[in-house]
């Protein structure tokens, strides 16, 4: 399977999720910008995958990231980010979303497990009520300390402009 084959439109994803569910697979969902892939992302996504059978990654569009993080972001365009994320062996599906939060996507996918890093409390995770209302679980996984795209960008900027 090519990485491109793991990038879905929402209708395609919903069909795939239905197929996985018919096979008894548990769907794990997480989301983020994933602007520069780093060890913290890899560790987080690997842990998320181990919580179920199939890992669906909601990826913010370029417009969404610019609204959230400012006009200098994202550093990489959405299709570049989608391909990089889809290339990871523990990511089963990537779907772009243009809203500021993944709430509508979570409502559509209805994951069995919603996961974010442990920098969130369960009550702070967007969509936790939706998932819990249909009997799903909301979990956090420990993050590798010291890794963030923002910190990497600052380090690069400091090396360019000491």
N, C-alpha and C positions, 0 to 999 in steps of 0.2 A: 504494500500500500504506500502510495506517495503522500507526502505531507499535504499536498493540495486536496487530496481526497478526504481529509479530516476537517476541512473548513466547510461549514454548512450555512445555508440560509436558514431562517427560523422554520419555515415549512419543511425543509429537508430534515432539519434536526428533529422536529417533532415526530416525523415518520421513523427516523432512526431510533429515537428513544422508545417509541412504541414497540418496535422490533426487539430491542434489547429487553424491554420489560416482559415481552411474550416468552422470552428465553429464561426468565427468572433473574435477570441481572438487576443489581441495585445501582441506581444512578446517583452519583456524587456531583454536586455543582459548586463551582467557585467562580470568582470573577476578579478582574483587575485590568490595569493599563499595560503592565509588562513591557514598559518602554525600552529598557535595557535589561536583558536577561542576565541574572547573576546567581550566585550560589544560594542566596536566600530564597529566590523564586524556585529553583530546582528542588531544594530540600522541602519547601512548603508543598509544592505540587506532588512530589513523590509521596509525602505523608498523606495528603488528601486522597490520592488514588487508593491507598491501602485501606481506606474507610469503606470502600464498596467495590463494585465491579467495573463500572465505566465512569470516567471522569470527563465531565462537560465543563469547558472553560468559556465563560462569557467575557468577551474582550471589548473594552471601550473603543469606540470609533475615535478618529482624530479630532472631530468636532467636540465630542464629549470631553476628551482629555483637555483640550484647549480651554473649555469653559471651567473645568475643575482646577487645573493646574496653572493656567495662564497661557499667554500667546506664544511663549517660547517652547511649549511642549505640544505634541510629543516630539521626541527626537527622531523617531522612525515612523514611517507611515503605517497605516493600519494593516495593509496587506503584507508588508514585511514582517510586522509583529505577529500577524496571524500565522504566516508560514513558519516562523521560528518556533512559535508555541506548538503548532501542529506537528513539528518534527520530533518533539519529545515523546519517547516511547510510552510514558504513562499518561499522556493526554490523548483521549479518545475522540474528542470533538471540540472544535472551536467555532463559536458563533459571535458575530459582532453585534453590539447594541449601541444605539446612539443617545439614549437617555442618560441623565447624570447618575442614576442608580439602576441596578439590574432588576428592580421589583417586577416590572412587566414580564421580563424574561423568565424570572423565577415562577411567576404565576402560570406562564405558558408551559414550562418544562415540568413543574411539579416534582422536583428532585426528591429522592428518598433521604438524602443527606445533603445539607447545606453546610459548607465549611469556609471559615476564614482563619486568619492568623490569630494568635493569642494576644495580639494588641487590641482586640475587640472583646467585649463581654457579649455573651449570647444575645442579650436584650438590645445591643447596639447593631447587630447584624441585620442589614436590610433584607427583608423577606422572611425573617424568622417566624413571624406569626403565620404566614401562608404555609410554610413547610410543616410547622407544628400542628396546624389545623387539620391537615390530612394525615396525621400520624407519622410524619417524617421526623428526622432528628436534625438538630443544629449543633455543630461541634466546632471547637477551635483546636488548632494544632500549634505546637511551640515553634516560634520563629528562630532562625539563626541570628543572633545579636550582631549588630554592626553592619548589616547589609541593607542598603536601600538605594534605589535609583537616584534619589535626591542627593545622598551623600557622595555617590560616584560622580555625579555632575559637578558638585562643589569641588571635589578633589581635582577633576579635570580643569575646571576654571581657575583654581588656585595655581595649578602647574603652568597654565598658559599666561596668567597675569599674577606673578608672585609679588 
